[in-house]
Amino acid sequence: MAGYNVSALTDFVNEQNQEILRASIFESKTLELFKNNIQVGIKHSEALNLMDINPMIADDSTGSAVDTGGEVVFTQRILTVAPSCTRLFLDPKVLTNKWMNTKMTAGSADTDLVFETEIMDEITKKLAAKNETALWQGDTASGNPDLNRFDGYNKIIDSATGVTIVTAATFTVANAMTNIDALYAAIPTSILNKEDMGIFMSWDYFRYYTTALRAANLFHYGVDAVNGELVVPGTNVKIYALNGLNGSKRVHAGRIPNYRIGTDLLTDADNASAVYLDTIEKVKIKVAYKLGVQVARPNELIVLKIS
């Protein structure tokens, strides 16, 4: 049952100088990386309307009314968002005999949420961390409530047609460079030189790869990683380490605009509320939002799958 868990604390003995120790949290790097791909105003589903043109070149030395050929192709991919929330009911009276009572309003009403700012900040940050993972590893068939709200990029890409698949038995320091070279070699030349081309991997694979680069003494390439990012030596393609891919045994390659994110309001995750409900004498905290993902052009995506 949700609520305050104070079993690890002694009764109040004037510990007011103690700081609240906050658990280490992740930041949602995927949302930041793909921020220009966020589609807002989606209540349930919305189409990604795509257009491809292939004009043909012909002889025009004499002029002609003949169609040179080529076509304009319109396609759609559906971006569906799922309504999600976290909801807590906290009883301020539980804190009366603990050190937190120094932060409580004088009197017996006990209607205030103690450490409201800190609690709300922690909730939104922890949600960002959970959503970071869900963006990639979400699966509506999963038994994990943190992951079964919507299908993430991994599952959507698995079911898409035209994706290039590269496989490897393992991903270790010994073969990290070989695996990334194989993934890089599979990128279509039509998108290889695009400035927004990227490779996306977990932090553990990123650690293996950077360790392998150091062991290979590739000092002349300037391969120092900054904030979990580095350019593959000898290429223009940047690697991004993402917490959302941790444990997934996947490495993705594709253009950043290909990875779409849908939501209702861009500020949904910031709209947390805390209200005291007199009928149950508890503070209700709720954060509600809608979120979902889709890919625009599967034929431009490459995935390295580790068995």
N, C-alpha and C positions, 0 to 999 in steps of 0.2 A: 504494500500500500504506500502511495506517495506521501511525503511529508518530511518533517525535520528528523534526521537521525542523529541523536546526541548521545548515543550509548558509549562513545569513546571519550566523553568529557566528564570531568568531575563536577560536582555541584559548585556553584559560584564561590570562588575564593579570591576575588579581586585580581583577575588575570587581564585587566583592561589594556595592558601594554602589549599583549600578545597580538601578533598579526595573523590574519587568516591566511593559511597556506593554500595557494591555488594550484590545482593540478596543471601539469603541462598540457597545453592545447595546440591543436593544429590551426593553420590558417587555410582558408579555401582558395588555394592557388589556382585551381581550375576555373572557378568563377571569375577571378581576376584576369586570367589569361584569355578567357573567351568572352570578356565583358562586352565587346562590340558585337557579339553574336546573340545577345539576349533579346528575345522577342517577348514584348509585354502585352498585357491586355487579353491573355488567353484564359478563358473560363474553363474550358474542357479540351477542345482540340482545334487546331488551326492548320491550314495547308501551307507548306513551304512551296511557293510557286517558282519553278526553275525553268530557264530557257537556254537552249543550246542552238547555235547557228553554225552551219558548215557551208559557207559560200564556195562555189567552184569557179576557177579561173579559166577563161577561154580566149580565143583569138578575137581581137576587136579592131583589126586593121581596116576592115571594110564596113564594119557596123552590121548589126543583125538584130532581128526581133526574136531570135531563138533563145529560149531559156537555157542558161548555162548549167542548170542543175543545182543541187544543194537543197537544203531544207532548214526550216526553223522548227525545232522540236520543243514542245512544252511538256513538262512533267511535274508531278507533285509528290511530296512526301509529307506525311501527317505528323505533326508535333502535338502530342497529348500531354497535358499536365495532370498531376494528381493532387487533390487537396490533402494537406498534412497539417498536423499541429502537435504541440506538446502542452499538457495541461497539468498543473499542480495545485493542490489545496494545502496550505500551510497554516498551522494553528500557532499563533504568536505566544499563547500561554505556555507552550512547551518550553519556551526559553526563559521563563520567569526565574528558575532556580539555577540558571547557568550564567557564565560570565557575560553572555550577550545582554543580560538585563540592564547593563549600564548604558546600552544604546537604545533602550526602550523608552517611550514617552511616559512621564510620570502619571500615576493614576492606575485604575484597575480596568480601564476599557480594553487595553491591549488590542487595538485595531490596526496598528501600523505594521508594515512589513520591515523587519529589521534587516539592515544591509540591502535595501532594495536595489540600489544602483549596482552593487557588486553581484548580487544574485542574477539580476537581469542581464548584466554583461556576460556572466558565465553561461547562462542559458543560450544566448544568441551565439556565443563563440562555440559552444559544444554542438549546437545545431549545425553551424557552418562546417565543423569537422565531420559530422555524420553525413551531411549532404555532399561534402567533397567525395566521400567514398561512394555514395549512392549514384552520383553523376556517372561514374564509370562502372560500378559493380551492381547497380540496382537490378533486381529481378523480381517481378511480381509473383513468381512461383516460390520465392525464398521463404523459409520459416523465420527469418530474421526481420522483425518489425522495422528496423532501421533501413532495410534494403528493399522491402517489398511494396513500396508505394508506387514506384514506376520502374520501367526497364531502363538501365543505363546504357552507355555507349557500347560496352562489351557485348551485351545480349543483342542490341539492335544491329550492330555490325555483323555478328554471327549469322543473323537471319537475312542479311542483305545480299543482293546479287551483284557480282562484279568486284568484290573486295579481293585484293591479292593477299594470299596467305603464305607466310614463311614459317617453317617449323625448326625447332631445335630440341634436343633431348634435355639439355641443362643450360643454365646461365650462371657461369662462375667467373672468377677472376681469370682463370685459364682460357676461357673461350669467349669472354665478353666482347672483345674487339672483333673476333670473327663473326659473332652473331649480329652485331650492329652493322658490320660491313655487308653482311648478307641482306639485312633489312634495307640498307641504303641502296644496294644494287637493284633491289626490286621496285624502287620508286620510279614511276613512269617519267621518261625524259621530258614530257610535255609540262610537268609541274616541278621538275627538279630544281630549276633556277628561281623559283618564286621566293620572294623575300619572307613570305609568311609560312613557308614550309617548316615543319617541326617534327621532332621525334619525342614521344611522351612515354616515360617509364617510371617505375616505382623507385623509391629512394634506396632500397637495397640493391637493385640492379644498377642504379646510378653509382653507388659506392663501389660495386664490383668493377664497373667500367672505368671510373677515374683511377682506381687502384691499378688496373691493368695498364692504363696510359702512363702512369708514373713508373711502373715497372719496365715499360718499354723505352723509357728515357726519351719521350717525345717532347723534349724541352723546346725544340726549335719551332714548334707549332703554337706555342703560347696557349696551352690547354687548361689553364687555371680555371676552376669552376667558381662561379659567383652566384650565390643564392640558388644553388641547385640547377644552374644553367651553364652550358658550355657548347661550343661549336665542335662538331665532329671534325677532327684534324684533316686538313686538306679539302674541306667542303664548305659550303655556305649554309648547311643545315644545322640548326641549333637543337640540342637536347634539353628537355625540361623534366626535372624530377618532380613527381606529383604524389602526394599522400593517397590520393584516390585510387591509385593503381597498386598500392602496397598489397602483396600477397596474391595478386591476380594472375601471375605468370603470363602477362601480356606486355608487349611493347608495341605502341602504335606509331604510325607515321602518316602524316597528312597535312594539308594546309589548315591553318587555324580557323579560317572562315567556314570550313566544312562542318565544324562541331557546333551545333545550335543548342541553345538553352531557352526554354519557355517558362514564363511565370505570369502571374496576373498583374501584380504591381512590382516595380523595381525595388520598392522599399518594403515589400512584404515582411522580410525577415527582421526588419528593424522595428516593426509595429508590435512590440510586446506590451501587454497590459497587466497591471496588478490591481485588483479591486477587492475590498473587504466586503464579504457577504454576511450581513447581520443575521440572516436566517440560520446559517450554520456556524457562525462565529469563526470563520476562517478567511484567509486571504487566497483569492483565486488568481493564479498566474496562467496566462495563455499566450502562446505565440502560434499564429496560424499563417499558412502560406500555401502557394501552389507551385509545383516544380516538375519539370520533365525535360527530356533531351531528345534530339534526333540528329541524324547526319544528312547533309544535303546531297553529296555526290559519292556514293559508295565506291564507284569505279576509280576514284582517286585516293582510296585509302589502302594502306598496307598494314598488316598485323603480323607480328612475330609471336607465335604461340609456343610456349615451353611446356613440354609434356611432363 
